[in-house]
Amino acid sequence: MSLRALLHFGLLSYLALLVACASAPPVTKSAQAYFKDGETAYAGGHYEDAITQWKKVKDSYSSPELSTQAELKIADAHYDNKGFIEAAAAYEDFRKLHPAHEKSAYAFYRLALSHYYQITGFDTEQTPVKNAVIAMDSFLNRYPDSEHAAEVRLKLADCRIKQMDYEIYVGSFYLRTGKYRSAIKRLNEALVKFPESPKLPDTLFYLGKAYVKSGDKVQGQKVFKRLSTEFPTSPLNLDASKLMGAFAGYSSQRG
């Protein structure tokens, strides 16, 4: 056989091999196999791999029951991987798709926690705090006797403190920058929104200080009087007294 014929034959063989490879069906697994692979990856802490396998279960459309389980497993994997934004979305989707499912309360609980764990501090973006409060309030209204209710109540109380801390943070910023009317408005609103907050002494102190700094000594005295009456052991009462004394001394000097 000539060299040209050999080359021709080799080219035809190569093309035939490519066609055979292209036409060969892809290797697939059953939904059960993908689900099991996901569980194995999850148990080993390989959460992204687990999510990939469980998505294949959903994409197979072969078992509605396994697909539903995979949806919740995907949410749990995002949660355990600290992907709380993705987890919140996945738990919310599960609740909307399966409102009567036996795991609906669990998904709601994890949804609330997914918002809670997005909170990075009281002085930062407040959307995660607001979302957590809404979710936790709704969870407790719907499942007041849940095994998770006690934990949710504690975290909700912490969120309320963070909300008040933020109001105090903003109010004190206005106070430091001489925007006394803005400080008074913000702190008064905080008293209305969070009347039972453990941060009430701080709020009252900064509000009284804002009134005094603005020149309204009478209203400042009223606020400090409330501080001393409702929280007689607070160390802020001494600061309030010093502030009033300093203001009185300053006023008499001006007179």
N, C-alpha and C positions, 0 to 999 in steps of 0.2 A: 504494500500500500504506500502511495506517495506521501510525502510530507504534507502536501496540500490537502489530501484526503483525510489524513490523520487530524489535521487542525479542524477541518470541517466536521468530522465525526465528534471531536471533543467539544466543539461549540454546540452541536445539536444535543449532546448528552447533558451539557451544563444547562441549556435552556429547558430541557425536559425535567431536570431536577428542580429548577426554579418553579416551573408550572406545578409540579407535584407538591412542592412545599406550600405554594400559594393556595392550592385547592384543598390541602389537608385541613380538616376541621380543628378549631382551637380546642385545647384540653380544658374541659370544664369539670366542676365538682357540683355535687348536690348542695342544696341550701343547708342541709344538716351538717355537711362537711365544712362549709364555710363558717357556719355558726360555731362549730367545735374549734376550728382554727382561731377564730376570734377569742374564744374563751381561753385558749392556751396562751395566746399573745397577751391577753389582759392579765392573766395570772402571773406572767413574767414581768409585768410592768411596762410592756411594749404597747402603750395605749394607741399610738397612731396606727400601728399594724392591726390592732384589734378593730379599730374603727373602719379601716379599709376592708377587712374581712366581713364585718357586719353590714357594711354598705352593699357588698355583693349579695348578701342574703336578701336585702330589700330589693335589689335590682333583679333578682331571679324571678320574682313574682310567683314563686311556686308554693309558698306556704304562708298564708296570711298570719297564722299564729306565730311562726318563727319571725316573720317580718316585724310584727308588733314587739316581740321580745328584743329584736335587734335594735329597734328604735330607742328603747329605753336603755339598752346596753351602750349604745353610742353616746347617749347623754351622760351616762355614768362615767364612761371613759374620758370624755371631755372634762368632766368635773374632777376626776382623780388626777388628770393631767394638768389641773389648775387653769384650764381654758374656760374660765367662768362665763365669758360672754357667749361662747359657743354652746356651753352647757345650758345656759338660761334659754337660749333659742330652741335647743333640742327638747328640753323639758316642756316648754310652752307648746311646741308643736305636738308633743305626745298628748298633752292634756286636751288640746283642741280636737285631735283626731280620735281620741279614745276617752271621752269624758266619763263614761260609766265603767271604765276598766278598774279592776281591783287595785292596781298600782297608781291610780290617779292621785290619791292623797299623797303618796310617796313622791310622785313627780312634782306636785305642788310644793311640798316641803323643800325638795332639792332646788326648785326654781327660786324660792325665797332665799335660800342660802347662797345660791349662785349670784344673786344681786348683792347680798351682804358682803361676800368675799371680794367684790369689786371695789369696795370702799378702801381708799388709801389714806384718808385723813379727814379731819373735820374742816380743814381750811382749803380743801381742793374742790373739784367739780362735784356738785351735789346730786347729780342724776342717779348714781348708784344708791345713795342713801334714800332718796325719794322712792325709787323703784322697790327697794327692800322693804320700806315701811308699808307701801301699798300691798305688796305680796304677802307680807307677814300678817297684816291686819285682815286681809281676805282669807288667809289660811286659818287663822284663829276663829274667825266668824263661821267658817264652814266646818272646821274640824276642831272644835274646842276641847274635845276629849281625846284627841290624838296622842299617841305615845310620844310624839315630837313636840307637843304643845308647850311643855315647860321650857324646852330649849329655845323655841321660837319666841316665847315671851321675854326671855332674858336678852336675846339678840335684838328684839324690838325695843326694849328699854334702852339698850346701848345705842341704838339708832336715834332714839329721841334725845339722848344726851348729846350725841354728835350734832344733831340739828340745832340744839340750843347753843352748843359751843360755837357753831358757825355764826349764829345770830350775834352772840357776844363778840366774836372775832370781828365781824363787820361793824358792829356798833362801836367797839373800842377803837377801831381804825378811824372812824369818823370823829371820834372824840379826840384822838391824838392829832388829827389834822385840822382841828378847829371847826369842824362842820357839826356844831352842836345840835342844831335842829334835826339834821339827818340822823344823828346818833339817837336823839330822843324818840324820833318816829320809829326807828328800827327796833329799839329796845322795848318800847311800849307794845309794839306788835308781837314781839317775842313773848312777853308776859301773857298776852291773850292766847297765843297759839299753844304755849306750853305751860299751863298754869300749875302743873304738878311736877315740874322738872326739878331734880336735885340741884340744878344750877341756878335756881331762883335767887339765892343770896348774891351771887356774882352779877346777875342781871340787874337787881335792884341797886347794887352799889354803883355800877357804871351808869345807870339811869340817873340816880341822884347826883352823881358827879357831873353828868352832862347838863343837868338843870342848873347846878351851881355855877359851872363854867360859863353857861349862857347868860348868867345874871339873874336867873330866877331862883333866888334863895328860898323863897317860901315853898315852892314846889319841891325843891331839893330837900328841904327839911321834912316834908311829908313822906317822901320816898325813903329817906333814912330812918324815919320813925317807924315805918312799916318793916324795914329791915331789922331794926332792934326788937320790935314786938314779935315778929314771926320767927326770927332766928337770933335769939338773945345770946347764944354762945358763939356766934360767928366772929372770927377775928376781924372781919371786914368792918364791924361796928367801930373799932378803934380807928381804922383808916378814915371812916366817915366823920368821926368826931374831929380828927386832926384837920380834915379838909374843911369842915365848917368853921373851925377855929381860925385856920389860915385865911379863909375868905372873910371872916369877920374882922380880922386884923387888917387885911388889905383894904376893906371898905372903910374902916375908921381912919386909916392913914390918908385915904383919898378925901374923906370928909374934912 
